[in-house]
């Protein structure tokens, strides 16, 4: 019985430390940062058939470059478009390094 209690206590402490270590809070980009990112994405025309709203998760490198981590879309055209036009591009007002940012993006059909 003593070993069972000790195992249960170890399991609870281990699980609690996993939840405490997962402190990656997602932040919204500032207005200046958002407008610069939108300008980068408006550089080319994207031909899609239906409107879509995608959520982009990104961070910044030590050089101030945007590093795209995830694009929440099933359309490979949108995914490739965002990665080509945004990934590793420098902006004037980068956010904090190694913090995760999320930004919704509405893609309009042309």
Secondary structure, DSSP 8 states (H G I E B T S, - for coil): -HHHHHHHHHHHHHHHHHHHH-----EE--HHHHHHHHHHHTTS----SS-EEEEEEEEE-TTSBEEEEEE--S-HHHHHHHHHHHTT-B-SS---TT--EEEEEEE---
